[in-house]
Amino acid sequence: MPNLRSGLVGVAALVLAAATPAQTTDPLAIGRQMLAEDNPGELWIEKGKALFHERRGPSGASLEQCDFGLGPGKLEGASSRLPRYFADTDRVQDLESRLLTCMVQLQGFKREDVVKRAISPAGSNGSDVEALALYITSRSNGMKMNVALDHEKERAMYKAGEYLFFRRSGQTDFACVQCHGEAEKRIRLQDLIHMTDKKGVQGVVSTWPAYRGAHFVVRTMQWRLYDCFWQMRLPELVYASDASVALTTYLHYQGNGAEIRVPGFKR
């Protein structure tokens, strides 16, 4: 994908040049819509598919025996029910923490090596985890989010995520809800989703992983939460940590009923 950056810049310029007052009062909105209709993130789905079936790692194994909750290798509908409790790890896991488990246990990768490379630099070809997460989620496209809280550990994780979402903390005394608790808020050019509103949170949980136009790469929910913590000046959110899974559990359960459609497209 060496020419992806220059190609996108050209497309964006043409889109914005074509926008006239008669078409819209917000040329940025029409630009985002047209780019989303020809989403570069689709390229990462094919990469993820190849990685999923390839025999890799010290163990020379594929991920076809990885169980995301519906049985080994069964991907259709699996991500729509995540996070969930897994008996083999005795933990509630989201897509990325479960993927990490399988890459370590089945393929023999070192956990610290996978975590180190899980979030790729902007402008790169993306990481294996980002591509795999998008491919696996794409197998649930058109299905509705259906996260359950049947196990006591699922309920505990949900409550922890709810607490983190509303709790003010850190040097700026900030909480997620301060940006995402009201409608029609914006920081610079970024619209802030009203996530205490059912429709708002559904739009979030149904569109990640997403292609991030400003970074020219696919990003995942783990990255989105990590970046939010950084912007709030909170301590660094450890990748696939209980805190990240708790927030994801809370948000995904709140967004139940949303139709999955990935890759999303973000500014």
N, C-alpha and C positions, 0 to 999 in steps of 0.2 A: 504493500500500500504506500509506495514512496511518493506518489503524486497526489495523494488524498488531500493533503493540506491545501496545495495550490488549486486543486479542482474545486474544493468547497468554497474557497475565497472567491473564485470566479463565479460560481453559482450564486453565492450570496449577493455579490455585486449586481448581477443581472436581475435578481429578484427584487432588490431594493430599488433599482433604477426603473423597473417596470411598474412599481406601485405608484398610483396617482391618487389625488384626493377623492376622485370619483369612486375609486375601488375601496378605499379604506382610510380611516383617519389614523391608523396605526400601522405604518409600513413594516415595523419590526414583527408585528403579528403575522402578516401575510408571508413574510420571509420565513419565519419559523414553520408555518403551516406547509409551505411548498417544500422546504428541506425535509420535513418529517415524512412527506409523501414519497420521497426518494431517499429513504434513510440509509446513510452509509453503514449504520450498525448491522445491517443485514449481512455484511461481509464477515462479521465476527461469528455469526451463527454457523456458517460452513466450517470455519476454523475450529469452533468448539465441537462440532460433530466429528471431525477427523480426530481431534484429541481424545474424545470420549472412547472411540473404538480402537485407537492405537495402543499397542503394547509398549508401555513406557516404564521408566523408573528402574531401580535396582532389581525389582522382582519381575520385570518384563511382563506386566499384566495390564489389561485394559480396565476401564471402569464399568464394564458391562455387568459385573457382579455387585456393584454398589447398590445398596438398598436405600432409597430416598423415602421410604415409608410404605410403598405399595408392593414391595418385593424386588429382588435383584434385577437390575436393568430396566425396570418398568418406570418410564418417565412421564407418560401421558397422565396429566392430572396431579403428579406428585408435588410439584412446586406450589400448587394452589392450596395445599394443606400444610405448608410449612410456615413457621416453625412448628415442631411437634416433638413429643417424647420418643426417644429411641432406647429400647431396653438394653442393647448391646453396649452402649456407652453410659447408660443410666443418666442421661442428660436430655434437656430440651435443646434441639439444634435447629438453626435456620439452614438455608440452602448452602451457604458458603462454609459454615462450620462443619456440616455433614460432608461436603465435598472434600474438605481438608482431612477429615477422618479417613475417608476412602483412599485418598492419595497417599496417606501415610501407611495405613494398614494393608491395603491391597497392592499398591505399587511400590512401596518401600521408600518413598521420598521422606526426607527429614522435615519434620513439622516447621522448624525455624526457617528452613530454606524456602518452603512454599509460602509462608507468611511474609517473608522478606520481599518476595516478588509478586505477591497477590495484587497489590495496587501499583499499576504501571505509571511511568512518567508521562506527562502530557506530551502529545505529539509523537508518541511511539506507536508500535504495532499492537500494543496492549499485552496483557499477561495471559498465561494459560488459564488461570482461574477466572478471569473476566470473560473470556471466550466460552469456557465450559459453563459458567453460570448462565450466560445468555442462551446458549443452546438448550440446556436442560429446561430453563423457564419457557422457552419458545415452544416446547412440546406440550405446554398447557394453554397455548393461545386459544382464545375463544371460550375457555372454561372459566367458571366463576371461583373467586377466592372462597375457601371453605375451611378456615382454621378452627379447630375444636379446642376446647379446654377440658377434656375429659379426665386427664391425669392430674393428680395433685401438683406435680411439678410444673405442668403447663399453666395451671391456675396461679401458682406462685410466681412464675416468670412473667405472666401478664400483669400481675399486681406490681411487680418490681418495675416493669416498663412504664406503667401508668404513673408511678411515683416519680421516675426519672423525667418523664415528659413534663410534669407540672412543677418539679422542684427547682427553685432558684438556687444557684450555687456559683462558685468560682469568683474570680477577682472582679467581675463585672456584675455579679449577682443576677445572672441571666438564666432563663429557662426556655425550653423548646416552645412552650405555649406563648411566649411573648412575641415571637415572630409568626406563629402559626395558630393563634387563638382568635383572630378576627378576620373578617373579609376585606378584600380590596386594599391590602397593604403591599408595599413594594420597597425594596432597597435598590437604589439606582435603577438599572433596567430589569431587575429580577423581581417577578411577581412572587409573592409569598402565599403559598397555598394555605387556605383556611382548613386546618386539619382537625379542629374540633367539630367540624361539619361533616356529615356522612359522605356527601358527594365529593367533598374536597379530599378526604383521606382515601376514598376509593380511587380517585385519579392518581394518587401517589403509588399505592401498593400495586396497581395494575400495570404500571409502565416502567418498572425497574426490573432488570438492568436496562440502561438507556445509553444512547449515544450522546456524549457531551460535546456540543459544537465548539465551545471555547477550548477544549482540550484535544479535539480530534481523536477521541478514543472512547471506547465503551466503558461506562462506570457501573458499579453495582450498589446495592443498598448499604453494604458495609462501608464503602467509600463515602456515600452520602452522609451517613451518620458520623463518620470520622471527620469529615470536613465541617459539619455543623458544630461538633465539639471544638474544633480548632477556631472557628469563627467566634464562638462564645468565650474563647480563652479559658476553656476547661482543660484539665489534665488530658493528655493524649489518650484517645480511645483505642484500647488494644484490639487488634484484628481478631474477630471471632470470639471475643470475650463474652462473659455472661451479661455484662451491661449492654453490649450491642445486640445480643440475641433477645434480651428482655424488651428493649425498645422495639425491635422488629416484631416480636410477638404481640405487643400492645397495638401497634399500628396495623398489622395484618389482620388481627381479629376485628378491629374497628372497621376495617375495609371489606369485611366479608360481603359477598354478593357482587363485587366488582369483576368485570370481565377482563381477563388478562390479555394484554396486547403489547408484546415486546418485539423488537426493542422500542422503547420510548425515545423521544428526542428532546433534549434539554439544551438550554442556552449555553 
